C-alpha cells in the first residue's frame, strides 16, 4: 500500500480507500500493523473532528432500526455519517455474521452514509480492538458523526466510553424490574438513555420505563462533565420517527456545553492516554504468544498443573527470566 497516496485518497473522501484502510488497521499481522501506524501518523494532522457517539443496548432493543432512522435523520440535515457496527464473533470459529448492512438497507444506500461492520474478535466491551483507529480514519475522511454500535450490555461495555464523546444507552419498554438487568457501570457512563419502541400499545410502558430510569439517574453521583439535567432519560420511536429530533437536540446541547467548559478536549486527551497505555499492555501480552516465552509459559503451566510449582512462583520465574522484572 502506498501510504501517502492512500492518505490523500482518504482525505478526499474516497470510500474504497477508507474501506481498505479500515481492513488494514483491523489486521493483526506485524507488517500490516506497521503500515497502519504509518497511515494514521500521515493523517493525524488533518485537523478534522467528528462527533463520536457510542451506542449500546440489550439484544432485541432495536439498535439497527434506531441507527438507520437516526442516521437518515442526520444525513437529511446534510451531515455525513459513518456507522461502525461491531458484530459478536463466535468463540468456536471466530467468525461473525456481519449482517448490519442488510438490516440497514435504507441507510446503506444513502450517499452521505458509510456502514462498516467489524467482528468483535472476543474483545471486551464488544468493541473491536481497532475500532478507535477506524474512528480516526472516518474523521480524516470528513464524516461529521461517527456512530459506534457495540455488541450488547455488560460491565466491560465501558470500553466504548474511551473512544466516544457521548455514550447512548438504548432500552426497550419494560417494568422497573429491568433496572436489575442493567449493570451499574453502564448507567454511570451513559450520557443519554433512550427508551425505544415508544409507539402503539408499548407507549405507556415506555413512558413508565423512562420515569423509572430518570429516577435511577438522579440517585447516581453527579459527574463534573455534566450540566444540570444530565444524564437524562427520554423516549423515542425509531419505527415512527418520533423523538429523534429531541434526542439530537439534547446530544448537541450537551456537546456544546462540554466544549465551552473545556471538558470535551480534556476528555479526548485522557482517551488518547488510555489507548496508549492499552496498546502497551496488548503489546506486552502479545510477547507471551511468541517464542521463547510461549514455550517457557507452557512448561511452567504444566509444572503448575502437576503441583511442582505454585502459580505465584511460576509467574515470578517467567517474569525474571524473560521480562526482566
ABEGO torsion letter per residue (X at the ends): XBAAAAAAAAAAGBAAAAAAAAAAAABABAAAAAAAAAAAAAAAAAGBBBBBBBBBEBBGAGAAAAAAAAAAAAAAAGBBBBBBBBBBBBAAAGBBAGAAAAABAAAAABAABBBBBBBAGGBBGGBBAAAAAAAAAAAAAGBABBBBBBABBBAAAAAAAAABABBBBBBBBBBAAAAAABBAAAAAABABBBBBGBBEAAAAAAAAAAAAAAAAAAABBBBAABBBGOBBBBBBBAAAGBGAAAAAAAAAAAAAAAAAAGAAAAAAAAAAAAAAAAAAAAAAAAAAABOAAAAAAAAAAAAAAAGABBAAAAAAAAAAAAAGX
